[in-house]
Amino acid sequence: MATYKYTLASRVTLANGKTIPQIQLGLYMMSGKEATKTIPWALGAGYRGFDCAQMYHNEREAGKAIRDYLSSSENTQGLKREDIFYTTKLASNGTSYDSVRRSIKESVNVSGLGYVDLFLLHSPYGGKEARLTSWKAVEDAITDGEVKMGGVSNYGSAHIEELMASEPRVAPVINQIEVHPFNTQVGIRETCAEHNIAIEAYAPLARGMRMKHPKILALAKKHGCSPAQLFVRWSLQHEMITLPKSVRKDRLVENASVADFEISKEDLVAMDDLDENLVTDCIPHGIHLLESIAEGKGWTVGATEDSSIFTNGSFSEYTTLVFLSTTGNFLNSSESAALEEFLLNGGTWLAGDFGDELPAWYNKLVGGQFRSHPCVNDSVCSDEQLSRYPPGGNIRPDIVTIQDADHPSTAGLPTSQNRTDEWYAYKSNVAHDVHYTVLATLEETYIDEITPAEFEHMDPHPISWYSLYEGVSRAFYTGMGHTIESYAEEYFIRHVTGGLEWVTGA
């Protein structure tokens, strides 16, 4: 029996004395259609908090879904606007105060909700001047009544200290960051606690990427809950606000049904020890980058997490497919067949990540399946870097060496570049296969669980490559881009832009 029965009615008191629902629905990457369908389900189930963002492109639909429910016969509880907690976020920090103020006003107006309960700066990108200017705009939006309270998202400890050192008129009450047992973010959480800033955990389920981990399965069985419920309960017992996301009615209910069990102190520590610095939040930043590239080329960009797009007819208008992150066998048989047909008919493909347990044809398209996160090459790490990326973490500095400087994705890039990312080791080596052309390699040293034969097999260590799938479809893969910082890095942006130009023939 649980000591504290966390429910959808549970609320957290923030530093400003106001309260916020502790379990909310994340609207990340929901299409407008999905938000329109899902939000009424969530309200009916008891959800009172909804986390939106300009970058999600669903503010209008989310606001309308809330308004429509409140005025409908489904609202048997008699809910009013003040009973709903609505969050949205600024897509890009700016040095123009007026531009940021206009952007905040537009979010309020688009939602149609009259005001925003919590407005966040979505990322620290843009530099110090942009961060502090954007925060001043949030402060004034609070003063003018457009926003009730303000916060930040994806801020590291240095960004928090910078903001607090500026002596803001209104202090941030929230830092929304990716937190789950596989990325515990202890340092940032401690910094925020020192400044009375609450932690809001997005991707609390690790986007499903570790649901089958043996320890998670064992603890879920022990506590008589699902892995998702275990993840949610973990974040709640660490006193965080949590934002599980689902577009399925049954999963909405399941994710929030965590009142009847409690994770023991020993099991909580065991889950904490699973920390591997797993970052899953590159997707919205990847979408933002693709939109920025497309804007200058007259391309249309669509984004979804729904693989049925391949079979429901809505994919037919596109010529190029980009996979930002996949895991497991994410395609059913009909979707797999439809995707292969798209490629065989000349459709093109670019990926920065991929799943495993997939059909043989897809493995041939990709070229190499994820094996593990290799250990660090100490010879290229300074003492400062080693202190930041200690043993056990996956985000490491390494040297990227260009092998083909004539390709659009590598033309003009430095022959050798020291950069930090979450690196991959692969089950097979495309450098030994004539069907693929390696663009860039790593000077990675494998030292864990690698036999001499395997070491020789992975030498050289490819990290970007391209191929012509079945002689008709251009396919480009890069193993870079697994950190949020990558998407503000000129080197990576040029690499991806060139890859897109090649696959599209632009």
C-alpha positions in Angstrom: 0.0 0.0 0.0 1.4 3.4 -1.0 2.2 6.0 1.7 1.4 8.9 -0.6 -1.3 8.3 -3.2 -0.3 10.4 -6.1 -3.3 11.1 -8.4 -4.3 13.4 -11.1 -5.6 15.7 -8.3 -2.1 16.0 -6.8 -0.6 19.5 -6.9 2.8 21.0 -6.1 3.2 24.4 -4.5 5.8 26.5 -6.3 8.2 29.2 -5.0 5.7 31.9 -5.9 3.0 30.2 -3.7 0.9 29.1 -6.7 0.2 25.4 -7.4 0.6 23.2 -10.4 -0.8 19.8 -11.3 1.9 17.2 -10.6 0.8 14.8 -13.3 0.1 16.5 -16.7 -0.3 15.4 -20.3 2.6 16.2 -22.6 1.4 17.3 -26.0 4.9 16.9 -27.5 4.7 16.0 -31.2 0.9 15.5 -31.3 -0.6 16.5 -34.5 -3.5 19.0 -34.3 -5.9 16.1 -35.1 -4.4 14.0 -32.3 -4.6 16.9 -29.8 -8.2 17.5 -30.7 -9.0 13.9 -30.0 -6.8 13.2 -27.0 -7.4 16.3 -24.8 -11.1 15.6 -24.2 -10.2 12.1 -23.2 -7.6 13.4 -20.8 -10.0 15.9 -19.3 -12.6 13.3 -18.8 -10.0 11.0 -17.1 -9.0 13.8 -14.7 -6.0 15.5 -16.3 -6.0 19.2 -15.5 -2.5 20.2 -16.9 -1.4 20.3 -20.5 2.1 21.0 -21.8 2.3 22.6 -25.2 4.9 24.6 -27.2 5.2 26.8 -30.2 7.6 24.2 -31.6 4.9 21.5 -31.4 2.6 23.4 -33.9 -0.5 22.4 -32.0 -1.3 25.4 -29.8 -4.4 26.4 -31.8 -5.9 22.9 -31.7 -4.9 22.3 -28.0 -6.6 25.6 -26.9 -9.7 24.9 -28.9 -10.0 21.3 -27.6 -9.9 22.7 -24.0 -12.4 25.4 -24.8 -14.7 23.1 -26.6 -14.7 20.6 -23.7 -15.4 23.2 -21.1 -18.5 24.4 -23.0 -19.7 20.9 -23.8 -22.1 18.4 -22.2 -19.1 16.2 -21.5 -18.0 18.6 -18.9 -20.1 17.0 -16.1 -17.6 18.2 -13.5 -18.4 21.8 -14.2 -14.8 22.7 -15.0 -13.9 26.3 -15.8 -10.9 27.9 -17.4 -9.2 28.5 -14.0 -9.3 24.7 -13.3 -7.0 24.0 -16.3 -3.3 24.6 -16.2 -1.9 25.4 -19.7 1.8 25.6 -20.5 3.5 26.7 -23.7 7.0 27.7 -24.7 8.9 30.1 -26.8 10.4 28.4 -29.9 13.5 30.6 -30.2 15.1 33.1 -27.9 15.8 36.5 -29.5 17.8 39.6 -28.9 14.8 41.6 -30.1 12.5 42.2 -27.1 9.6 43.3 -29.3 9.8 40.1 -31.3 9.7 37.9 -28.2 6.8 39.9 -26.8 4.9 39.5 -30.0 5.6 35.8 -30.0 4.2 35.4 -26.5 1.1 37.5 -27.4 0.5 35.3 -30.4 0.7 32.1 -28.3 -1.9 33.5 -25.9 -4.2 34.6 -28.8 -3.8 31.4 -30.8 -4.8 29.2 -27.8 -7.9 31.3 -27.2 -7.7 30.6 -23.5 -7.3 34.2 -22.5 -4.0 33.7 -20.7 -1.2 31.1 -20.4 -0.6 29.6 -16.9 3.1 28.9 -17.5 5.3 30.3 -20.2 8.7 28.8 -20.7 11.8 29.6 -22.7 12.1 26.4 -24.6 15.9 26.3 -24.7 19.0 28.3 -23.8 20.0 28.7 -27.5 20.8 32.1 -28.8 23.5 33.3 -26.4 23.4 35.3 -23.1 21.9 38.5 -24.6 19.0 36.5 -26.2 18.3 34.5 -23.0 18.1 37.6 -20.8 16.2 39.6 -23.3 13.7 36.8 -23.7 13.3 36.5 -20.0 12.6 40.2 -19.7 9.8 39.7 -22.2 8.3 36.9 -20.1 8.5 39.1 -17.0 6.5 41.8 -18.7 4.0 39.3 -20.1 3.4 38.3 -16.4 3.1 41.9 -15.4 0.5 42.5 -18.2 -1.5 39.5 -17.2 -0.9 37.5 -20.4 1.1 34.9 -18.5 0.6 33.8 -14.8 4.1 32.5 -14.2 7.3 31.9 -16.1 10.1 29.3 -16.3 12.7 27.8 -18.5 13.4 24.5 -20.3 16.5 22.6 -21.1 18.6 25.0 -19.0 21.8 23.7 -17.5 23.3 24.8 -14.2 25.3 27.6 -15.9 22.2 29.0 -17.5 20.3 29.0 -14.3 23.1 30.7 -12.5 23.4 33.3 -15.3 19.7 34.1 -15.1 19.6 34.3 -11.3 22.8 36.5 -11.3 21.0 39.0 -13.5 18.6 39.6 -10.5 15.4 39.1 -12.4 12.3 41.0 -11.3 10.4 37.7 -11.5 12.3 34.5 -10.8 11.6 31.3 -12.8 9.6 28.8 -11.0 10.1 25.8 -13.3 13.0 24.2 -15.2 11.5 21.7 -17.6 14.2 19.1 -18.5 14.5 15.5 -19.6 14.5 13.4 -16.5 14.0 9.7 -16.0 15.9 6.8 -14.4 18.3 6.6 -17.4 19.1 10.3 -17.3 18.7 11.5 -13.7 20.2 15.0 -14.2 21.3 15.2 -10.5 23.6 18.2 -11.0 20.9 20.4 -12.6 18.3 19.3 -10.1 20.6 20.3 -7.2 21.2 23.7 -8.8 17.5 24.3 -9.3 16.8 23.3 -5.7 19.2 25.9 -4.4 17.2 28.6 -6.2 13.7 27.1 -5.3 13.1 26.2 -8.9 10.9 23.1 -9.4 11.8 20.4 -11.9 9.3 19.4 -14.5 10.2 16.1 -16.1 9.5 15.7 -19.8 10.0 12.4 -21.5 9.6 10.7 -18.1 9.0 7.4 -19.9 12.3 7.8 -21.8 10.2 7.7 -24.9 9.7 4.0 -24.4 13.4 3.3 -25.2 14.1 1.4 -22.0 10.8 -0.2 -21.2 12.3 -3.7 -21.8 15.3 -3.1 -19.6 15.7 -6.2 -17.3 15.8 -4.1 -14.1 12.7 -2.1 -15.1 10.8 -5.3 -16.0 11.8 -6.9 -12.7 10.7 -4.0 -10.6 7.5 -3.5 -12.5 6.7 -7.2 -11.8 7.6 -6.8 -8.1 5.3 -3.8 -7.7 2.5 -5.1 -9.8 2.6 -2.2 -12.3 3.5 -1.5 -15.9 7.0 -0.2 -16.8 5.4 3.1 -17.7 3.7 3.4 -14.3 7.1 2.6 -12.7 8.7 5.5 -14.5 6.0 7.9 -13.6 6.0 6.9 -9.9 9.8 7.3 -9.9 9.6 10.9 -11.0 6.8 11.7 -8.5 8.7 10.2 -5.6 11.6 12.4 -6.6 9.2 15.3 -6.1 9.1 16.3 -9.8 6.2 17.4 -11.9 5.8 14.8 -14.6 4.6 15.0 -18.2 3.9 11.5 -19.6 2.5 11.5 -23.2 0.1 9.2 -25.0 -2.5 9.5 -27.7 -4.2 6.4 -26.6 -7.2 6.6 -24.2 -6.2 3.5 -22.2 -2.6 4.6 -21.8 -3.6 8.0 -20.6 -5.4 6.3 -17.7 -2.7 3.8 -17.1 0.1 6.3 -17.0 -1.6 8.3 -14.2 -2.8 5.2 -12.2 0.1 5.1 -9.7 -1.6 5.6 -6.4 -1.7 2.0 -5.2 2.0 1.1 -5.0 5.2 2.8 -3.7 8.8 2.3 -4.8 10.9 1.4 -1.8 14.0 3.5 -0.9 16.2 0.6 -2.0 14.4 0.2 -5.3 14.4 3.9 -5.9 18.2 3.9 -5.5 18.4 0.9 -7.9 16.5 2.9 -10.5 18.7 5.9 -9.9 21.7 3.7 -10.6 20.4 3.0 -14.1 21.6 6.5 -15.1 23.4 6.4 -18.4 22.9 10.1 -19.5 20.4 8.8 -22.1 19.2 11.8 -24.1 16.0 11.4 -26.1 15.1 15.1 -26.6 16.8 15.7 -29.9 13.6 15.3 -31.9 12.0 18.7 -31.5 15.3 20.3 -32.0 15.8 18.2 -35.1 12.4 19.2 -36.4 13.2 22.9 -35.8 16.5 22.5 -37.7 14.7 20.8 -40.7 12.1 23.6 -40.7 14.9 26.2 -40.8 16.6 24.4 -43.7 13.4 24.0 -45.6 12.3 27.6 -45.2 15.3 28.7 -47.3 14.6 26.1 -50.0 10.9 26.3 -50.4 10.3 22.8 -49.0 7.4 21.6 -47.0 8.1 19.8 -43.7 5.6 17.6 -41.8 6.3 15.8 -38.5 4.6 12.9 -36.8 5.3 9.9 -34.5 2.4 7.9 -36.1 3.8 5.2 -38.4 0.3 4.6 -39.9 1.2 7.6 -42.1 2.7 5.1 -44.5 -0.6 3.4 -45.0 -3.3 6.0 -44.5 -2.5 8.0 -47.6 -1.2 11.2 -45.9 2.4 10.4 -46.8 1.9 10.5 -50.6 2.7 14.2 -50.9 6.3 13.8 -49.6 9.4 12.8 -51.5 11.9 12.5 -48.7 11.7 10.7 -45.3 13.8 11.7 -42.3 14.0 9.5 -39.2 15.2 11.5 -36.2 14.9 8.7 -33.6 13.5 5.2 -33.7 13.7 2.2 -31.4 12.6 -1.4 -31.7 10.4 -2.7 -34.5 8.3 0.4 -35.0 6.6 -0.8 -38.2 3.9 -3.4 -38.7 4.0 -5.6 -41.8 1.8 -3.3 -44.0 3.7 -0.2 -42.9 7.0 -1.9 -43.7 5.8 -2.9 -47.1 4.5 0.6 -47.9 7.7 2.2 -46.8 9.8 -0.2 -48.9 7.5 0.5 -51.9 8.0 4.3 -51.3 11.8 3.8 -51.5 11.7 1.5 -54.5 9.7 4.1 -56.4 12.5 6.6 -55.9 11.7 8.1 -52.5 14.7 9.2 -50.5 15.7 8.7 -46.9 17.9 10.4 -44.2 18.4 9.3 -40.7 20.2 10.3 -37.5 19.0 7.2 -35.6 17.4 3.9 -36.2 15.7 0.9 -34.5 16.7 -2.7 -34.4 14.6 -5.9 -34.7 13.6 -4.7 -38.1 13.0 -6.4 -41.5 16.1 -7.4 -43.5 15.3 -4.9 -46.2 15.4 -2.1 -43.7 18.7 -3.2 -42.2 20.1 -3.2 -45.7 18.8 0.4 -46.1 20.4 1.5 -42.8 23.7 -0.4 -43.2 24.4 -0.9 -39.5 22.4 -1.7 -36.4 23.1 -0.1 -33.0 25.2 -2.3 -30.8 26.3 -0.2 -27.8 27.7 3.2 -26.7 31.4 2.8 -26.9 33.9 3.8 -24.2 35.7 7.1 -24.4 39.0 7.6 -26.2 41.1 9.0 -23.3 43.8 10.3 -25.6 41.6 13.0 -27.1 40.0 14.1 -23.8 41.3 16.9 -21.6 41.1 16.6 -17.8 38.2 19.1 -17.9 36.3 17.0 -20.4 36.9 13.8 -18.5 35.5 15.5 -15.4 32.4 16.5 -17.3 32.0 13.1 -18.9 33.0 10.5 -16.3 33.0 6.7 -16.9 29.5 5.3 -17.2 28.1 8.1 -19.3 27.4 7.9 -23.1 28.1 11.6 -24.1 31.7 11.8 -25.0 34.2 13.9 -26.9 35.9 12.3 -29.9 37.6 13.2 -33.1 35.6 13.0 -36.4 37.7 12.5 -39.5 36.3 13.2 -43.0 36.9 10.4 -45.4 35.1 11.8 -48.5 35.4 15.6 -48.7 33.6 15.8 -52.1 30.1 14.9 -50.8 27.7 17.8 -50.1 27.4 16.8 -46.5 31.2 17.0 -45.9 32.4 19.6 -48.4 34.1 22.5 -46.6 34.1 20.8 -43.2 37.4 20.5 -41.3 39.3 17.2 -42.1 39.5 16.6 -38.4 37.1 17.9 -35.8 36.9 17.3 -32.0 33.2 17.3 -31.1 31.0 15.9 -28.3 28.1 13.6 -28.9 26.5 10.3 -27.8 28.4 7.9 -30.0 27.2 4.6 -31.4 29.0 1.3 -32.0 27.4 -0.9 -34.7 26.8 -4.6 -35.1 28.1 -4.5 -38.7 30.6 -2.2 -40.4 29.6 -0.5 -43.6 33.3 0.4 -44.2 33.7 -3.3 -45.2 30.7 -3.3 -47.6 30.9 -2.0 -51.2 27.3 -1.0 -51.1 28.0 2.0 -48.8 30.4 4.9 -49.0 31.8 6.1 -45.7 31.8 9.9 -45.3 33.3 10.2 -41.8 34.8 8.1 -39.1 35.6 8.2 -35.4 39.0 7.7 -33.7 37.1 5.8 -31.0 39.0 3.2 -28.8 36.8 0.3 -27.7 37.7 -1.1 -24.3 34.6 -2.7 -22.9 33.3 -6.1 -23.9 35.1 -5.9 -27.3 37.2 -8.9 -28.3 40.3 -8.4 -30.5 38.4 -9.8 -33.5 35.5 -7.4 -32.9 37.9 -4.5 -32.5 39.5 -5.3 -35.9 36.0 -5.6 -37.4 35.1 -2.1 -36.2 38.2 -0.5 -37.5 37.7 2.1 -39.0 34.6 3.2 -37.0 32.2 4.8 -39.5 29.8 7.5 -38.2 28.3 8.9 -41.4 27.7 7.2 -44.8 25.5 7.0 -47.8 24.3 4.5 -50.4 21.9 4.0 -53.3 19.4 1.6 -51.9 18.6 -1.1 -54.6 20.1 1.2 -57.1 17.2 3.7 -57.0 16.8 5.4 -53.6 19.3 7.8 -52.1 20.0 7.0 -48.5 22.1 9.0 -46.0 22.9 8.2 -42.4 24.7 10.1 -39.7 25.5 8.8 -36.2 25.9 12.4 -35.0 23.2 14.6 -33.5 22.3 12.7 -30.3 22.7 15.8 -28.1 20.6 18.9 -27.9 23.7 21.0 -28.4 24.4 19.5 -31.8 21.4 21.4 -33.3 23.0 24.7 -32.6 26.4 23.6 -33.8 27.5 25.0 -37.2 29.5 21.8 -38.0 26.5 19.5 -37.5 24.0 21.9 -39.2 26.2 22.0 -42.4 26.6 18.2 -42.3 22.8 17.6 -42.2 22.0 20.4 -44.7 24.4 18.8 -47.2 23.0 15.4 -46.5 19.5 16.7 -47.3 20.7 18.5 -50.4 22.1 15.2 -51.6 19.1 13.0 -50.9 16.7 15.5 -52.4 18.9 16.3 -55.4 18.7 20.0 -54.6 
